[in-house]
Amino acid sequence: MEFTPQKPMEEEEFFELCQEADPLRLERDPNGKIIVMPPAGSYRSNRSLQIASQLFNWAQQADRGTAFDSSGGFTLPNGATRAPDAAWVAEHRLKSLSTETKEKFLPLAPDFAVEVRSQNDTRSGLETKMEEYIDNGARLGWLIDPYEETVTVYREDGSTDEFDSPVTLSGESVLPGFECDLERIWDPSY
């Protein structure tokens, strides 16, 4: 479901609306349209958790930044507020933000963003979202499509690569040493 408020919402108003709408997830496009996202189905939830937990474990060991799950909101420079399925932000970018700012949606694009397609997502809609992350400062992004068994990698220089059923995927120079195991993404085994 999508709707556009009659009056544009300020950042604080949108944040409060998101808190009141819990457990629904809300995103906002750059034009102020609000997108209502229902709770995820079990496959999508599990796939997102697998990616986010591997990213979290790497971030803890690498100690170079912070990982976020699908409930973390980011207000992009274009005004959109998005919540990728998994994300990571470099430590030096977070240190410049106040504690009060960190209590709300981070006012930046993540350095790394992952979207996992669900049955209700259109591929073209997720491709547009991935391009939006890159256009607003993300350095690396993965669009994981378990139905096509592909991963499209988006890079800050505008290049993309698509991989068919990769078993692992590298975080490249953005996440040095991060190797994500995708085996259970293709076959959740439950």
N, CA and C of each residue as an Amber inpcrd file, in Angstrom:
protein
   570
   0.8450000  -1.1640000   0.0000000   0.0000000   0.0000000   0.0000000
   0.9000000   1.2390000   0.0000000   0.4730000   2.2400000  -0.7400000
   1.2150000   3.4970000  -0.8210000   0.2310000   4.6580000  -0.6900000
   0.6930000   5.7630000  -0.1110000  -0.1300000   6.9660000  -0.0630000
   0.7750000   8.1830000   0.0690000   0.2560000   9.3030000  -0.3790000
   0.9860000  10.5630000  -0.2720000   0.1920000  11.4860000   0.6410000
   0.7860000  11.9040000   1.7510000   0.0750000  12.8260000   2.6570000
  -0.2730000  14.1300000   1.9350000  -1.3660000  14.7640000   2.3420000
  -1.7600000  16.0290000   1.7330000  -0.7000000  17.1020000   1.9600000
  -0.1000000  17.0590000   3.1300000   0.9450000  18.0220000   3.4780000
   2.2440000  17.2390000   3.6570000   3.3530000  17.6810000   3.0470000
   4.6180000  16.9560000   3.2210000   4.9880000  16.8350000   4.6990000
   5.4910000  15.6620000   5.0700000   5.8600000  15.4150000   6.4590000
   7.3130000  15.7940000   6.7010000   7.5470000  16.4740000   7.8080000
   8.9140000  16.7440000   8.2360000   9.5460000  15.4320000   8.6990000
  10.8540000  15.3930000   8.7900000  11.5700000  14.1880000   9.1940000
  11.0980000  13.6820000  10.5550000  10.9420000  14.5790000  11.5060000
  10.5060000  14.2000000  12.8470000   9.0910000  13.6190000  12.8270000
   8.1950000  14.1970000  12.0250000   6.8240000  13.6860000  11.9170000
   6.8180000  12.2770000  11.3250000   7.6350000  12.0690000  10.2910000
   7.6870000  10.7510000   9.6780000   8.2580000   9.7260000  10.6570000
   9.2770000  10.1000000  11.4010000   9.8520000   9.1920000  12.3940000
   8.7870000   8.7870000  13.4170000   8.0220000   9.7540000  13.9170000
   6.9690000   9.4630000  14.8970000   5.8930000   8.5570000  14.3040000
   5.5140000   8.7900000  13.0420000   4.5390000   7.9370000  12.3790000
   5.0490000   6.4920000  12.3130000   6.3170000   6.3300000  12.0050000
   6.9000000   4.9870000  11.9340000   6.8580000   4.2930000  13.2910000
   7.0800000   5.0390000  14.3680000   7.0350000   4.4440000  15.7030000
   5.6190000   4.0040000  16.0460000   4.6260000   4.8120000  15.6600000
   3.2280000   4.4860000  15.9490000   2.7210000   3.3290000  15.0920000
   3.2810000   3.1490000  13.9050000   2.8080000   2.1190000  12.9720000
   3.4080000   0.7400000  13.2510000   4.3330000   0.6310000  14.1930000
   4.9700000  -0.6390000  14.5100000   3.8950000  -1.6960000  14.7770000
   3.9250000  -2.8670000  14.2020000   5.0300000  -3.5770000  13.5740000
   5.1580000  -3.3710000  12.0640000   4.2970000  -2.5510000  11.4540000
   4.4620000  -2.2880000  10.0340000   5.7270000  -1.4710000   9.8100000
   6.3760000  -1.7290000   8.6960000   7.5450000  -0.9340000   8.3120000
   7.0960000   0.0690000   7.2620000   7.5410000   1.2810000   7.4260000
   7.2190000   2.3290000   6.4640000   8.4960000   2.8240000   5.8190000
   8.4260000   3.1060000   4.5430000   9.5000000   3.7860000   3.8430000
   8.8840000   4.9990000   3.1680000   9.7380000   5.9300000   2.7640000
   9.2580000   7.1430000   2.1020000  10.1270000   7.3910000   0.8900000
   9.4980000   7.6530000  -0.2630000  10.2860000   7.9250000  -1.4580000
  10.6970000   9.3990000  -1.4840000  11.5320000   9.8140000  -2.4420000
  12.0130000  11.2020000  -2.4310000  10.9160000  12.2410000  -2.6280000
   9.7470000  11.8240000  -3.1320000   8.6330000  12.7480000  -3.3450000
   7.6690000  12.8040000  -2.1670000   7.9710000  12.0750000  -1.0830000
   7.1320000  12.0930000   0.1030000   6.0800000  11.0020000   0.1430000
   5.9950000  10.1740000  -0.9090000   5.0380000   9.0660000  -0.9010000
   5.4730000   8.0630000   0.1520000   4.5080000   7.5990000   0.9550000
   4.7920000   6.6410000   2.0170000   4.3940000   5.2450000   1.5460000
   5.3120000   4.3160000   1.7080000   5.1110000   2.9390000   1.3050000
   4.9580000   2.1040000   2.5710000   3.8200000   1.4210000   2.7050000
   3.5480000   0.5730000   3.8620000   4.0070000  -0.8310000   3.5120000
   4.8750000  -1.3770000   4.3470000   5.4360000  -2.6970000   4.0920000
   4.9950000  -3.6210000   5.2220000   4.2500000  -4.6780000   4.8940000
   3.7790000  -5.5770000   5.9410000   4.9290000  -6.3850000   6.5380000
   4.6950000  -7.0290000   7.6640000   5.7270000  -7.9110000   8.2010000
   6.1240000  -8.9490000   7.1480000   7.3690000  -9.3570000   7.1820000
   7.9030000 -10.2780000   6.1830000   7.4080000 -11.6960000   6.4120000
   7.3000000 -12.4500000   5.3140000   7.0200000 -13.8750000   5.4020000
   8.2410000 -14.6000000   5.9380000   8.0850000 -15.8660000   6.2780000
   9.1730000 -16.5840000   6.9530000  10.4150000 -16.7400000   6.0840000
  10.2520000 -17.0380000   4.7920000  11.4390000 -17.1970000   3.9530000
  12.2210000 -15.8880000   3.8550000  11.5150000 -14.7910000   3.5950000
  12.2260000 -13.5140000   3.4660000  12.8840000 -13.1330000   4.7900000
  12.1560000 -13.2990000   5.8750000  12.7040000 -12.9660000   7.1880000
  13.9700000 -13.7720000   7.4600000  13.9130000 -15.0740000   7.1940000
  15.0690000 -15.9340000   7.4380000  16.2400000 -15.5670000   6.5330000
  15.9600000 -15.3120000   5.2610000  17.0380000 -14.9380000   4.3300000
  17.6920000 -13.6260000   4.7520000  16.8910000 -12.6510000   5.1140000
  17.4410000 -11.3630000   5.5510000  18.2700000 -11.5240000   6.8150000
  17.7720000 -12.3520000   7.7470000  18.5080000 -12.5890000   8.9860000
  19.8500000 -13.2660000   8.7090000  19.8520000 -14.2200000   7.7950000
  21.1110000 -14.8900000   7.4690000  22.1560000 -13.9060000   6.9510000
  21.7460000 -13.0340000   6.0510000  22.6780000 -12.0430000   5.5060000
  23.1020000 -11.0690000   6.6090000  22.1110000 -10.5330000   7.3440000
  22.4190000  -9.5470000   8.3870000  23.3000000 -10.1400000   9.4850000
  23.0800000 -11.3960000   9.8610000  23.9000000 -11.9780000  10.9360000
  25.3280000 -12.2360000  10.4630000  25.5010000 -12.6510000   9.2200000
  26.8630000 -12.8060000   8.7050000  27.5710000 -11.4490000   8.6350000
  26.8360000 -10.4290000   8.2090000  27.3990000  -9.0740000   8.1530000
  27.7380000  -8.5860000   9.5570000  26.8410000  -8.8320000  10.5100000
  27.0830000  -8.4450000  11.9020000  28.3470000  -9.1200000  12.4440000
  28.4730000 -10.4340000  12.2210000  29.6500000 -11.1570000  12.7060000
  30.9340000 -10.6060000  12.1070000  30.9180000 -10.3200000  10.8070000
  32.1000000  -9.7300000  10.1680000  32.4000000  -8.3490000  10.7790000
  31.3620000  -7.5330000  10.9490000  31.5540000  -6.1780000  11.4860000
  32.1390000  -6.2160000  12.8950000  31.6970000  -7.1720000  13.7140000
  32.2330000  -7.3050000  15.0690000  33.7220000  -7.6500000  15.0280000
  34.0960000  -8.5600000  14.1430000  35.4940000  -8.9710000  14.0450000
  36.3570000  -7.9050000  13.3960000  35.8630000  -7.2870000  12.3340000
  36.6550000  -6.2900000  11.5970000  36.7830000  -4.9800000  12.3730000
  35.7650000  -4.6640000  13.2020000  35.7630000  -3.4490000  14.0160000
  36.0300000  -2.2010000  13.1730000  35.3020000  -2.1010000  12.0530000
  35.4710000  -0.9760000  11.1290000  34.1880000  -0.1860000  10.9290000
  33.1110000  -0.6470000  11.5570000  31.8280000  -0.0010000  11.3650000
  30.7360000  -0.8210000  12.0170000  29.4920000  -0.5090000  11.6810000
  28.3440000  -1.1220000  12.3300000  27.3810000  -1.6930000  11.3030000
  26.8720000  -2.8910000  11.6030000  25.8730000  -3.5470000  10.7530000
  24.4730000  -3.2430000  11.2770000  23.5100000  -3.2230000  10.3700000
  22.1160000  -2.9470000  10.7040000  21.2190000  -3.9900000  10.0560000
  20.0980000  -4.3100000  10.7450000  19.1380000  -5.2520000  10.1760000
  18.0440000  -4.4800000   9.4340000  17.0030000  -5.1930000   9.0500000
  15.9600000  -4.6040000   8.2150000  15.0930000  -3.5630000   8.9150000
  15.2320000  -3.4090000  10.2070000  14.4300000  -2.4010000  10.8940000
  15.1350000  -1.0470000  10.9860000  16.3780000  -0.9760000  10.5230000
  17.1360000   0.2780000  10.5890000  16.8300000   1.2030000   9.4250000
  16.3990000   2.4130000   9.7250000  16.0530000   3.3880000   8.6890000
  17.1910000   4.3340000   8.3790000  17.2690000   4.7280000   7.1120000
  18.2800000   5.6730000   6.6290000  17.5690000   6.7480000   5.8210000
  17.7750000   8.0090000   6.1920000  17.2360000   9.0980000   5.3950000
  18.3300000   9.5070000   4.4150000  18.0830000   9.2530000   3.1550000
  19.0630000   9.4910000   2.1060000  19.1310000  10.9750000   1.7500000
  20.2200000  11.4250000   1.1410000  20.3280000  12.8330000   0.7510000
  19.1940000  13.3230000  -0.1540000  18.5550000  12.4290000  -0.9260000
  17.4510000  12.8560000  -1.7960000  16.1300000  13.0090000  -1.0380000
  16.1260000  12.7330000   0.2780000  14.9220000  12.8810000   1.0980000
  14.1620000  11.5920000   1.3370000  14.4840000  10.5330000   0.5980000
  13.8270000   9.2410000   0.8170000  14.3000000   8.6520000   2.1420000
  13.4340000   7.8920000   2.7760000  13.8060000   7.1390000   3.9750000
  13.6120000   5.6710000   3.6370000  14.6980000   4.9210000   3.6960000
  14.6910000   3.5150000   3.2940000  15.2150000   2.6360000   4.4220000
  14.8120000   1.3700000   4.3880000  15.2680000   0.3860000   5.3710000
  15.6920000  -0.8690000   4.6070000  16.9640000  -0.9580000   4.2120000
  17.4160000  -2.1540000   3.5030000  17.3320000  -3.3840000   4.3980000
  17.3510000  -4.5570000   3.7900000  17.2650000  -5.8060000   4.5600000
  18.5030000  -6.0220000   5.4270000  19.6290000  -5.5060000   4.9970000
  20.8690000  -5.5080000   5.7850000  21.6850000  -4.3240000   5.2970000
  22.4610000  -3.7400000   6.1960000  23.2700000  -2.5780000   5.8180000
  24.4810000  -2.4750000   6.7340000  25.4560000  -1.7130000   6.2830000
  26.6700000  -1.4700000   7.0640000  27.1130000  -0.0350000   6.8050000
  27.5920000   0.6240000   7.8820000  28.1140000   1.9920000   7.7870000
  29.4920000   2.0240000   8.4340000  30.4320000   2.6570000   7.7420000
  31.8010000   2.7760000   8.2400000  31.8380000   3.5740000   9.5390000
  32.7310000   3.1610000  10.4290000  32.8500000   3.7410000  11.7610000
  33.0520000   5.2550000  11.7400000  33.9290000   5.7560000  10.8720000
  34.2220000   7.1990000  10.8740000  33.0000000   8.0450000  10.5260000
  32.0710000   7.4990000   9.7600000  30.8580000   8.2370000   9.4130000
  29.8930000   8.2900000  10.5960000  29.8550000   7.2250000  11.3790000
  28.9630000   7.1810000  12.5350000  29.4850000   8.0410000  13.6820000
  30.8050000   8.0920000  13.8440000  31.3850000   8.8590000  14.9570000
  31.0850000  10.3470000  14.8560000  30.8250000  10.8290000  13.6550000
  30.5560000  12.2540000  13.4870000  29.1140000  12.6240000  13.8490000
  28.2750000  11.6260000  14.1460000  26.8730000  11.8830000  14.4690000
  26.6480000  11.9010000  15.9790000  25.7320000  12.7490000  16.4160000
  25.4130000  12.8320000  17.8430000  24.6000000  11.6120000  18.2840000
  24.5760000  11.3810000  19.5790000  23.7730000  10.2940000  20.1460000
  22.3030000  10.5060000  19.8070000  21.8340000  11.7290000  19.8970000
  20.4360000  12.0420000  19.5780000  20.1150000  11.6920000  18.1270000
  21.0200000  12.0030000  17.2300000  20.8190000  11.6750000  15.8130000
  20.7560000  10.1680000  15.6110000  21.6060000   9.4330000  16.3200000
  21.6420000   7.9750000  16.1750000  20.3960000   7.2960000  16.7410000
  19.6300000   7.9830000  17.5720000  18.3840000   7.4270000  18.0960000
  17.2920000   7.3920000  17.0310000  17.4920000   8.1100000  15.9380000
  16.4780000   8.2010000  14.8790000  17.0490000   7.5950000  13.6080000
  16.4170000   7.8610000  12.4740000  16.9320000   7.3600000  11.2060000
  18.2670000   8.0330000  10.9220000  19.2460000   7.2500000  10.5040000
  20.5460000   7.8410000  10.2000000  20.4250000   8.7260000   8.9560000
  20.9530000   9.9570000   9.0190000  20.8150000  10.8920000   7.9030000
  21.9180000  10.6900000   6.8530000  21.9620000   9.4940000   6.2880000
  22.9910000   9.1690000   5.3010000  22.6220000   7.8770000   4.5920000
  23.2950000   7.6300000   3.4940000  23.1490000   6.3360000   2.8210000
  24.1350000   5.3700000   3.4530000  23.7460000   4.1190000   3.6340000
  24.7200000   3.1570000   4.1590000  25.8530000   2.9630000   3.1440000
  27.0130000   2.5810000   3.6290000  28.1090000   2.2670000   2.7140000
  27.7920000   1.0110000   1.9140000  27.0610000   0.0880000   2.5360000
  26.7020000  -1.1840000   1.9310000  25.2410000  -1.4670000   2.2430000
  24.4700000  -1.8440000   1.2140000  23.0470000  -2.1320000   1.3970000
  22.6830000  -3.4150000   0.6670000  21.8080000  -4.2010000   1.2960000
  21.3340000  -5.4530000   0.7070000  19.8180000  -5.4300000   0.6820000
  19.2580000  -5.8180000  -0.4440000  17.8240000  -6.0470000  -0.5580000
  17.6310000  -7.4940000  -0.9910000  16.7220000  -8.2010000  -0.3230000
  16.3840000  -9.5850000  -0.6520000  14.9680000  -9.5770000  -1.1990000
  14.8030000 -10.0220000  -2.4200000  13.4820000 -10.0110000  -3.0610000
  12.5520000 -11.0230000  -2.3980000  11.3130000 -10.5850000  -2.1630000
  10.2630000 -11.4980000  -1.6930000   9.2660000 -11.6810000  -2.8310000
   8.3060000 -12.5570000  -2.6440000   7.3090000 -12.8130000  -3.6770000
   6.5290000 -11.5640000  -4.0570000   6.3400000 -10.6580000  -3.1130000
   5.5480000  -9.4600000  -3.3700000   6.3430000  -8.3270000  -4.0110000
   7.6640000  -8.4460000  -4.0320000   8.5030000  -7.3980000  -4.6110000
   8.6120000  -7.5550000  -6.1150000   8.5940000  -6.4330000  -6.8150000
   8.9060000  -6.4870000  -8.2450000  10.4090000  -6.3110000  -8.3900000
  10.9630000  -7.0190000  -9.3050000  12.4060000  -6.9070000  -9.5480000
  12.7590000  -5.4730000  -9.9400000  11.9430000  -4.8710000 -10.8150000
  12.2380000  -3.5060000 -11.2670000  12.1890000  -2.5040000 -10.1080000
  11.2630000  -2.7020000  -9.1680000  11.1830000  -1.8140000  -8.0090000
  12.4250000  -1.9040000  -7.1440000  12.9320000  -3.1200000  -6.9480000
  14.1530000  -3.2890000  -6.1580000  15.3800000  -2.7800000  -6.9050000
  15.4070000  -2.9270000  -8.2150000  16.5210000  -2.3700000  -9.0020000
  16.5630000  -0.8540000  -8.8560000  15.3910000  -0.2230000  -8.8990000
  15.3080000   1.2350000  -8.7150000  15.8100000   1.6270000  -7.3270000
  15.4310000   0.8470000  -6.3180000  15.8680000   1.1270000  -4.9520000
  17.3910000   0.9810000  -4.8330000  17.9520000  -0.0530000  -5.4360000
  19.4150000  -0.2410000  -5.3800000  20.1370000   0.9200000  -6.0630000
  19.6210000   1.3570000  -7.2060000  20.2220000   2.5100000  -7.8990000
  20.1200000   3.7630000  -7.0430000  19.0070000   3.8950000  -6.3030000
  18.8340000   5.0390000  -5.4050000  19.8970000   5.0160000  -4.2980000
  20.1590000   3.8510000  -3.7120000  21.2140000   3.7660000  -2.6930000
  22.5410000   4.2450000  -3.2640000  22.9100000   3.7440000  -4.4340000
  24.1890000   4.0980000  -5.0520000  24.2190000   5.5840000  -5.3980000
  23.1470000   6.0990000  -6.0010000  23.0880000   7.5200000  -6.3740000
  23.1900000   8.4390000  -5.1620000  22.8530000   7.9270000  -3.9750000
  22.8790000   8.7480000  -2.7610000  24.0740000   8.4760000  -1.8620000
  25.0640000   7.7300000  -2.3590000  26.3070000   7.5890000  -1.6120000
  26.6990000   6.1990000  -1.1610000  25.8410000   5.1880000  -1.3770000
  26.2550000   3.8290000  -1.0270000  27.4230000   3.4330000  -1.9270000
  28.3440000   2.6790000  -1.3720000  29.5250000   2.2660000  -2.1280000
  29.3850000   0.8830000  -2.7370000  28.5020000   0.0600000  -2.1520000
  28.2950000  -1.3030000  -2.6310000  26.8880000  -1.7440000  -2.2650000
  26.2500000  -2.4800000  -3.1650000  24.9150000  -3.0000000  -2.8810000
  24.7120000  -4.3470000  -3.5440000  23.9070000  -5.1690000  -2.8790000
  23.5470000  -6.4740000  -3.4330000  22.0420000  -6.5770000  -3.5200000
  21.5440000  -6.9470000  -4.6840000  20.1460000  -7.2960000  -4.8660000
  20.1030000  -8.8110000  -5.0100000  19.5880000  -9.4800000  -3.9860000
  19.5390000 -10.9360000  -3.9550000  18.1310000 -11.3720000  -4.3550000
  18.0550000 -12.1530000  -5.4250000  16.7690000 -12.6250000  -5.9290000
  16.7160000 -14.1470000  -5.8120000  16.1210000 -14.6740000  -4.7270000
  16.0850000 -16.1170000  -4.5310000  15.1910000 -16.8540000  -5.5310000
  14.2990000 -16.1500000  -6.2110000  13.4050000 -16.7840000  -7.1720000
  14.0930000 -16.9900000  -8.5190000  14.9800000 -16.0780000  -8.8690000
  15.7840000 -16.2230000 -10.0840000  17.1510000 -16.8400000  -9.7660000
  17.4540000 -16.9570000  -8.4700000  18.7540000 -17.4250000  -7.9730000
  19.9060000 -16.6100000  -8.5710000  19.7510000 -15.2800000  -8.4510000
  20.7880000 -14.3590000  -8.9240000  21.1070000 -13.3340000  -7.8480000
  22.3050000 -12.7770000  -7.9600000  22.6860000 -11.6180000  -7.1630000
  23.2260000 -10.5760000  -8.1330000  22.6830000  -9.3750000  -8.0540000
  23.2160000  -8.2670000  -8.8280000  24.0030000  -7.3840000  -7.8710000
  25.2590000  -7.1390000  -8.2150000  26.1460000  -6.3190000  -7.4000000
  26.1910000  -4.9200000  -8.0180000  25.9190000  -3.9200000  -7.1830000
  25.9410000  -2.5120000  -7.5970000  27.1390000  -1.8470000  -6.9330000
  27.8740000  -1.0460000  -7.7100000  29.0640000  -0.3780000  -7.1730000
  28.9580000   1.1300000  -7.3390000  29.7110000   1.8380000  -6.4980000
  29.6490000   3.3000000  -6.4920000  30.0500000   3.9280000  -7.8200000
  30.8370000   3.2290000  -8.6350000  31.2240000   3.7750000  -9.9400000
  30.1450000   3.5690000 -11.0010000  29.0070000   2.9890000 -10.6030000
  27.9010000   2.7690000 -11.5250000  27.9220000   1.4150000 -12.2150000
  28.9720000   0.6470000 -12.0200000  29.0410000  -0.6720000 -12.6560000
  28.1860000  -1.6800000 -11.8910000  27.6990000  -2.6780000 -12.6170000
  26.9340000  -3.7650000 -12.0160000  27.4160000  -5.0840000 -12.5980000
  27.2750000  -6.1290000 -11.8340000  27.5370000  -7.4930000 -12.2860000
  26.4250000  -8.3710000 -11.7500000  25.9930000  -9.3380000 -12.5620000
  24.9920000 -10.2930000 -12.0950000  25.6230000 -11.6740000 -12.0410000
  25.3700000 -12.3850000 -10.9360000  25.9110000 -13.7220000 -10.7230000
  24.7620000 -14.7070000 -10.5780000  24.9090000 -15.8570000 -11.2260000
  23.9150000 -16.9230000 -11.1280000  24.2800000 -17.8820000 -10.0090000
  23.4090000 -18.0100000  -9.0420000  23.5340000 -18.9550000  -7.9180000
  24.9170000 -18.9970000  -7.2700000  25.4980000 -17.8470000  -6.9320000
  26.8170000 -17.9120000  -6.2810000  26.7060000 -18.5650000  -4.9030000
  27.7120000 -19.3400000  -4.5380000  27.7350000 -19.9760000  -3.2210000
  28.2320000 -18.9820000  -2.1790000  29.1760000 -18.1360000  -2.5730000
  29.6730000 -17.0740000  -1.6960000  29.7540000 -15.7870000  -2.5030000
  29.8190000 -14.6730000  -1.7910000  29.9520000 -13.3700000  -2.4310000
  30.8820000 -12.5190000  -1.5860000  31.7570000 -11.8010000  -2.2420000
  32.7600000 -10.9880000  -1.5670000  32.2500000  -9.5770000  -1.3030000
  32.6750000  -9.0340000  -0.1680000  32.3800000  -7.6470000   0.1520000
  33.3160000  -6.6770000  -0.5450000  34.1800000  -7.2020000  -1.3900000
  35.1130000  -6.4140000  -2.1910000  35.9070000  -5.4560000  -1.3040000
  36.3220000  -4.3220000  -1.8310000  37.1580000  -3.3950000  -1.0560000
  36.3580000  -2.6170000  -0.0100000  35.0380000  -2.5840000  -0.1370000
  34.1990000  -1.8660000   0.8310000  34.1580000  -2.6180000   2.1620000
  34.0830000  -3.9490000   2.0890000  34.0290000  -4.8040000   3.2790000
  35.1640000  -5.8300000   3.1720000  36.4050000  -5.4010000   3.3540000
  37.5300000  -6.3110000   3.1510000  37.4650000  -7.5340000   4.0660000
  37.5720000  -8.6970000   3.4580000  37.5370000  -9.9400000   4.2200000
  36.1490000 -10.5150000   4.4200000  35.1010000  -9.7940000   4.0270000
  33.7460000 -10.3110000   4.1900000  33.4080000 -11.2410000   3.0300000
  33.1290000 -12.4860000   3.3570000  32.6760000 -13.4950000   2.3970000
  31.3330000 -14.0030000   2.8970000  30.2860000 -13.7120000   2.1710000
  28.9410000 -14.0920000   2.5910000  28.5660000 -15.4370000   1.9720000
  28.1450000 -16.3770000   2.8110000  27.7050000 -17.6910000   2.3680000
  26.2320000 -17.5920000   1.9590000  25.9520000 -17.9000000   0.6970000
  24.5910000 -17.7770000   0.1690000  23.8920000 -19.1160000  -0.0420000
  24.5270000 -20.1950000   0.3420000  23.9740000 -21.5220000   0.0770000
  22.5410000 -21.6760000   0.5860000  22.2760000 -21.2440000   1.8080000
  20.9230000 -21.3840000   2.3740000  19.9360000 -20.3390000   1.8480000
  20.4520000 -19.3410000   1.1570000  19.5460000 -18.3800000   0.5200000
  18.8200000 -19.0920000  -0.6190000  19.5540000 -19.9090000  -1.3540000
  18.9620000 -20.6120000  -2.4950000  18.1130000 -21.8060000  -2.0300000
  18.5000000 -22.4320000  -0.9210000  17.7630000 -23.5800000  -0.3950000
  17.6480000 -23.4180000   1.1240000  16.5460000 -22.8010000   1.5830000
  16.4160000 -22.5260000   3.0240000  16.4150000 -23.7680000   3.9130000
  16.2130000 -24.9320000   3.3870000  16.2590000 -26.2170000   4.0970000
  15.2570000 -26.3430000   5.2450000  14.1460000 -25.7020000   5.1270000
  13.0530000 -25.9500000   6.0810000  11.7230000 -25.8260000   5.3700000
